[in-house]
Each structure stands twice: as C-alpha cells, then as structure tokens.
C-alpha cells in the first residue's frame, strides 16, 4: 500500500500495532513526550508530504491529554503537507455529552466541541466505532465513518454461547434499544427475542429504579450496550435478570471503560462473562477480573483504513467481519 502512513498516539499502541501488522505496513515514526510543564510535544519522525495519513488514538486513559495529543499530531501532519489526515478514534471522547439533558440546563455539548476541535486541527476524515449517539456524525462537516462492533459480537455469541438459539438479548436502558448496531438489530440477526430494562436516573453514574420489560425466565440473557463505565447499570440489570429467572447472564459491551468501582462490581455480580472489544486497552483489567473477555476488532479498523485508502466502500463492514 504506497502513499499511506499510520501513526499511533500514546493511548493504545497495541491496537495500532495490530492494525499495521494486518495491513502489512510499518508503524509510522513519531515521538510523543511531555515537557516538564506537562505541555505535549509531538515530533513526526518521517516525511508525510503528499501521503494519506491515519492517526490512531482512542478516547481512554488520560482522556484530555490524549485528545490534545491527537489534535497536535493531526496538525503536525497537516502543516507538513500530508494530502489527507484521517483520525481513527475507536472510542470517541466526550460522546456522552451530546445534548443538553434538561430544559433550561446550562450543560455544555462537549461532543460538538470535540468535533470542532478535530476539524480545526486539520482532520479531513474520522473513523470511529459505535458512537454513543449516531447524531454525533452530524456535529462534523467532514466525513465520519461510524463502524459497528455488531458483526464481531454476533460471531462471538455464536462461537462461545452454545445455547444462543434460546437466548434473549437485553438492553440495559431504553436508549440502547434503538441504537444503530444495538440490541434490536442483534436480536433480529440472531432471530431471538429481546427485552429491555427501563431505568430512572436521578443523577449521572447512579441508577435508581429498574423495570424489566420482557420475559427472561429459563433463558440465557445477553446484556448488550455500547459502553460500560462504572458498571452500576449493567450490574443492577444482571441482578434484575437473575431474580426474573434467567439461567445465565452475559454482558457484551463495545467500550469497556471500567472506571471507579467497576471491577469490584463485576467481580461481585452474577455474570458468566463480561465481553468487551479492544477499542480501549484491557490488559490491566483482565488481570483484576477473570470474567472479562476481549473481542479483537483491529481487523475491522484495519479493513476500514484499507478501503478508505483505496477509495472502496466501507459499508460491507456494517454486516461482515473481515476474514
């Protein structure tokens, strides 16, 4: 693949390495460091003039530092005459701050701010995965490819859950039921039923009351959501499903953020397995919790990069896992 360069930010070098290995490329040379006053310094170590540049940086870990590093890397490539710069952002930062939550609220819409920052820094194209709200694509005036983990999730279910034909897919909140690549679509593709849990939140990261809509008695319940942060919701949901008669409970989440008390909550909850993708590095979490399993989605991102670079359609990836 001539005229293509792939650089890694410091958030998830492992994923970028998997991507370049799959594409048979060398990882682009870049040095990211911090000055003693904590300012980010980036040096691109090879020529990018006229090249098609991809920068892989996920919204995890030190989110603000990593976002700033991504903006600086995009800008560095842009002013070094790269012909096109694509930001590959497996987990989009600030995606949950996508609207004003209450009437007359003074909350910011930070996802839009991040979109503006990426555009101003010089990004020509964004590749991301399972956006928290699909409308975030409309915050940009540049093309956004929102890929889905769904095909990889379907494959995992069929290969790892023997009784998947008798399972029921459950959305831990009403929002996830209608999300693209979400619960209804997975239930349709597996030809099984789905249920949802209605929750009432009093404040962020805390859930109050939960109501299960649907029948899970004597079935394997699979909770599906786009992300789990402190895991309060999915752990409550798992307890609800067990008390409603579910035989086993799995959770499948695209972005496993697992902050704060998440790991201890999962260890104490009644899950067979909590399955996440590697849009966020999970090595440390796996050591602390034996229930966490990881689906590798590097091939989906790699194939999206290859197709974008060659000017091919990416929509094949919405329903297939590349071989």
C-alpha positions as CSV (number, residue, x, y, z in Angstrom):
1,X,0.0,0.0,0.0
2,X,2.0,3.0,-1.2
3,X,1.5,6.6,0.0
4,X,-0.1,5.6,3.3
5,X,1.3,6.2,6.7
6,X,-0.2,5.0,10.0
7,X,0.8,6.7,13.3
8,X,-0.1,5.7,16.8
9,X,-0.9,8.1,19.6
10,X,0.1,7.0,23.1
11,X,-3.4,5.9,24.2
12,X,-3.5,2.4,22.6
13,X,-0.2,1.5,20.8
14,X,-1.1,-2.2,21.0
15,X,-4.2,-1.7,18.8
16,X,-2.3,0.3,16.2
17,X,0.4,-2.4,16.1
18,X,-2.3,-5.0,15.3
19,X,-3.7,-2.7,12.6
20,X,-0.4,-2.2,10.8
21,X,0.5,-5.9,11.2
22,X,-2.8,-6.8,9.5
23,X,-2.1,-4.3,6.6
24,X,1.5,-5.5,6.3
25,X,2.8,-2.0,6.9
26,X,5.4,-0.4,9.2
27,X,4.2,1.8,12.0
28,X,5.0,5.5,11.3
29,X,7.8,7.0,13.4
30,X,6.6,9.5,15.9
31,X,7.9,10.7,19.3
32,X,5.3,12.0,21.8
33,X,6.6,13.4,25.0
34,X,5.8,15.9,27.6
35,X,7.8,19.0,28.6
36,X,8.4,19.4,32.3
37,X,5.5,21.8,32.5
38,X,3.2,19.0,31.1
39,X,2.8,20.5,27.6
40,X,2.5,17.9,25.0
41,X,5.3,17.7,22.4
42,X,5.0,15.6,19.2
43,X,7.7,15.0,16.6
44,X,6.7,13.2,13.4
45,X,9.9,11.2,12.5
46,X,9.4,10.8,8.8
47,X,8.2,12.7,5.7
48,X,4.4,12.8,5.3
49,X,4.4,15.1,2.2
50,X,1.6,14.0,-0.1
51,X,0.8,11.0,2.0
52,X,-2.5,9.6,3.1
53,X,-2.1,9.7,6.9
54,X,-4.0,7.8,9.6
55,X,-3.6,8.6,13.3
56,X,-5.0,6.1,15.8
57,X,-5.9,7.5,19.2
58,X,-8.7,6.2,21.4
59,X,-10.6,8.3,24.0
60,X,-9.4,6.5,27.1
61,X,-6.9,6.7,29.9
62,X,-5.8,10.3,30.4
63,X,-8.6,11.4,28.1
64,X,-7.8,15.1,27.9
65,X,-4.0,14.6,27.3
66,X,-4.7,12.0,24.7
67,X,-7.2,14.3,22.9
68,X,-4.7,17.1,22.9
69,X,-2.0,14.8,21.6
70,X,-4.3,13.7,18.8
71,X,-5.1,17.3,17.8
72,X,-1.4,18.2,17.8
73,X,-0.5,15.1,15.7
74,X,-3.2,15.9,13.2
75,X,-1.9,19.5,13.0
76,X,1.7,18.4,12.7
77,X,0.9,16.2,9.7
78,X,-1.3,18.8,8.1
79,X,1.3,21.5,8.1
80,X,3.9,19.0,7.0
81,X,1.8,18.8,3.7
82,X,0.0,15.5,4.2
83,X,-2.5,15.1,1.4
84,X,-5.2,13.8,3.8
85,X,-5.3,13.2,7.5
86,X,-7.8,10.7,9.0
87,X,-8.3,10.4,12.7
88,X,-9.1,6.8,13.8
89,X,-10.8,7.2,17.1
90,X,-12.1,3.8,18.2
91,X,-13.7,5.2,21.4
92,X,-14.9,8.8,20.8
93,X,-14.1,11.0,23.8
94,X,-17.0,13.1,25.4
95,X,-19.6,11.1,23.3
96,X,-22.0,11.1,26.3
97,X,-22.1,14.9,26.4
98,X,-24.1,15.1,23.2
99,X,-27.1,17.2,24.2
100,X,-28.4,19.4,26.9
101,X,-30.0,16.9,29.3
102,X,-32.7,19.1,30.9
103,X,-34.8,22.0,29.8
104,X,-33.0,25.3,30.6
105,X,-29.9,23.5,31.6
106,X,-26.5,25.1,31.4
107,X,-24.7,21.9,30.4
108,X,-22.2,22.0,27.6
109,X,-22.4,19.9,24.4
110,X,-18.8,18.8,24.6
111,X,-19.1,16.2,21.9
112,X,-19.7,19.1,19.4
113,X,-16.8,21.0,20.8
114,X,-14.5,18.0,20.3
115,X,-15.9,17.7,16.7
116,X,-15.0,21.4,16.1
117,X,-11.5,20.9,17.6
118,X,-10.8,17.9,15.4
119,X,-11.9,19.8,12.3
120,X,-10.0,23.0,13.1
121,X,-6.8,21.0,13.8
122,X,-7.0,19.8,10.2
123,X,-8.6,16.3,10.2
124,X,-10.2,15.5,6.8
125,X,-12.0,12.3,7.8
126,X,-12.9,10.5,11.0
127,X,-13.2,6.7,11.6
128,X,-14.8,5.7,14.9
129,X,-16.7,2.8,16.3
130,X,-20.2,2.5,18.0
131,X,-20.7,6.2,18.7
132,X,-22.8,6.7,21.8
133,X,-25.3,8.6,19.7
134,X,-25.2,8.4,15.9
135,X,-26.1,12.1,15.6
136,X,-22.6,12.9,16.6
137,X,-21.7,12.3,12.9
138,X,-23.8,15.4,12.2
139,X,-21.6,17.5,14.5
140,X,-18.9,17.3,11.8
141,X,-18.8,18.8,8.4
142,X,-16.2,16.3,7.3
143,X,-17.0,12.6,6.5
144,X,-17.4,10.3,9.5
145,X,-17.4,6.5,9.3
146,X,-19.1,5.1,12.3
147,X,-18.2,1.4,12.3
148,X,-20.1,-1.3,14.3
149,X,-18.8,-4.0,16.6
150,X,-22.0,-5.8,15.9
151,X,-20.7,-8.4,13.3
152,X,-17.9,-9.3,15.7
153,X,-20.3,-9.6,18.6
154,X,-22.6,-11.9,16.6
155,X,-19.6,-14.1,15.7
156,X,-18.6,-14.2,19.4
157,X,-22.1,-15.2,20.6
158,X,-22.4,-18.0,18.0
159,X,-18.9,-19.4,18.8
160,X,-19.0,-19.1,22.6
161,X,-22.6,-19.5,23.8
162,X,-23.8,-23.0,23.0
163,X,-27.4,-22.3,23.8
164,X,-27.5,-19.0,21.8
165,X,-30.6,-20.1,19.9
166,X,-32.6,-20.0,23.1
167,X,-31.1,-16.7,24.4
168,X,-32.7,-13.3,24.8
169,X,-30.9,-10.1,24.1
170,X,-31.5,-7.4,26.7
171,X,-30.9,-3.7,26.6
172,X,-30.0,-2.3,30.0
173,X,-31.6,1.0,29.1
174,X,-34.3,2.2,26.6
175,X,-31.7,4.3,24.7
176,X,-29.7,1.2,23.8
177,X,-32.8,-0.5,22.3
178,X,-32.9,1.8,19.3
179,X,-29.2,2.5,18.8
180,X,-27.8,1.5,15.4
181,X,-25.9,-1.8,15.8
182,X,-27.7,-2.2,19.1
183,X,-30.0,-4.6,20.7
184,X,-32.9,-4.9,18.3
185,X,-30.6,-5.3,15.4
186,X,-28.6,-8.1,17.1
187,X,-31.8,-9.8,18.2
188,X,-33.0,-9.7,14.6
189,X,-29.8,-11.1,13.2
190,X,-29.8,-14.0,15.7
191,X,-33.6,-14.4,15.2
192,X,-34.2,-14.3,19.0
193,X,-36.4,-12.2,21.3
194,X,-35.3,-9.1,23.1
195,X,-36.2,-7.4,26.3
196,X,-35.3,-4.1,27.8
197,X,-34.8,-2.6,31.2
198,X,-36.2,0.8,31.9
199,X,-34.2,2.8,34.4
200,X,-34.8,6.0,36.1
201,X,-31.6,8.1,36.8
202,X,-31.6,10.8,39.5
203,X,-28.0,11.9,38.7
204,X,-25.2,10.8,36.4
205,X,-23.4,7.5,37.1
206,X,-26.1,6.5,39.6
207,X,-29.2,4.4,38.9
208,X,-32.4,4.4,41.0
209,X,-35.2,2.2,39.9
210,X,-35.3,-0.6,37.3
211,X,-38.2,-2.2,35.5
212,X,-37.7,-5.3,33.2
213,X,-39.9,-5.4,30.1
214,X,-39.9,-8.9,28.6
215,X,-39.7,-12.5,29.7
216,X,-36.3,-14.0,30.5
217,X,-37.4,-17.0,32.6
218,X,-35.3,-20.1,32.0
219,X,-33.3,-18.4,29.2
220,X,-29.7,-17.2,28.7
221,X,-29.8,-13.4,28.9
222,X,-27.3,-11.4,27.0
223,X,-27.0,-7.7,28.0
224,X,-25.8,-5.6,25.1
225,X,-24.7,-1.9,25.4
226,X,-22.3,0.4,23.7
227,X,-20.3,1.2,26.8
228,X,-19.9,0.4,30.5
229,X,-18.2,2.9,32.7
230,X,-18.8,2.4,36.4
231,X,-20.9,-0.7,35.6
232,X,-23.7,0.3,38.0
233,X,-26.3,-0.1,35.3
234,X,-25.2,-3.5,34.0
235,X,-24.6,-5.0,37.4
236,X,-28.1,-3.8,38.6
237,X,-29.5,-5.2,35.4
238,X,-27.8,-8.6,35.9
239,X,-29.3,-8.9,39.4
240,X,-32.7,-8.0,37.9
241,X,-32.4,-10.7,35.2
242,X,-31.3,-13.4,37.7
243,X,-34.2,-12.5,40.0
244,X,-36.6,-12.7,37.0
245,X,-35.4,-16.3,36.3
246,X,-32.6,-16.0,33.8
247,X,-30.3,-19.1,33.8
248,X,-27.1,-17.3,32.8
249,X,-26.3,-13.7,32.2
250,X,-23.6,-12.4,29.8
251,X,-22.8,-8.7,29.1
252,X,-21.4,-7.6,25.8
253,X,-20.1,-4.0,25.6
254,X,-18.2,-2.3,22.8
255,X,-16.3,0.1,25.0
256,X,-15.2,-1.2,28.4
257,X,-14.2,2.0,30.3
258,X,-14.4,0.3,33.7
259,X,-13.6,3.3,35.9
260,X,-14.0,3.7,39.7
261,X,-15.7,0.7,41.3
262,X,-16.4,-1.1,38.1
263,X,-14.1,-4.1,38.5
264,X,-15.2,-4.9,42.1
265,X,-18.8,-4.6,41.0
266,X,-18.3,-7.0,38.1
267,X,-16.4,-9.5,40.4
268,X,-19.4,-9.4,42.8
269,X,-22.1,-9.6,40.1
270,X,-23.7,-12.7,38.7
271,X,-22.1,-12.6,35.2
272,X,-20.9,-15.7,33.3
273,X,-18.7,-13.3,31.3
274,X,-18.4,-9.6,30.6
275,X,-17.2,-9.3,27.0
276,X,-15.7,-6.1,25.6
277,X,-13.8,-5.1,22.5
278,X,-10.3,-3.7,22.5
279,X,-11.2,-0.2,21.4
280,X,-9.8,0.5,24.9
281,X,-6.8,-1.4,26.3
282,X,-8.0,-4.1,28.6
283,X,-4.7,-5.9,29.7
284,X,-4.7,-4.5,33.3
285,X,-8.5,-5.1,33.8
286,X,-8.2,-8.7,32.7
287,X,-5.6,-9.3,35.5
288,X,-8.0,-7.9,38.1
289,X,-11.2,-9.7,36.8
290,X,-11.3,-13.2,35.3
291,X,-14.8,-12.6,33.9
292,X,-13.6,-10.0,31.4
293,X,-13.1,-11.4,27.9
294,X,-12.0,-9.4,24.8
295,X,-13.1,-9.4,21.2
296,X,-10.4,-8.1,18.9
297,X,-11.8,-5.5,16.5
298,X,-8.4,-4.4,15.0
299,X,-9.3,-6.2,11.7
300,X,-12.4,-4.1,11.3
301,X,-10.5,-0.9,11.7
302,X,-7.7,-2.1,9.5
303,X,-10.1,-3.1,6.8
304,X,-11.8,0.3,7.1
305,X,-8.4,2.0,6.7
306,X,-7.5,-0.1,3.7
307,X,-10.9,0.5,2.0
308,X,-10.8,4.2,2.7
309,X,-7.2,4.5,1.3
310,X,-8.2,2.6,-1.9
311,X,-11.4,4.5,-2.3
312,X,-13.6,1.5,-1.8
313,X,-17.0,1.3,0.0
314,X,-16.8,0.7,3.8
315,X,-20.5,-0.4,4.2
316,X,-19.6,-4.1,3.8
317,X,-18.1,-3.9,7.3
318,X,-21.6,-3.0,8.8
319,X,-22.7,-6.6,8.4
320,X,-19.5,-8.7,8.0
321,X,-16.3,-9.4,10.0
322,X,-13.4,-9.2,7.5
323,X,-11.8,-12.6,7.2
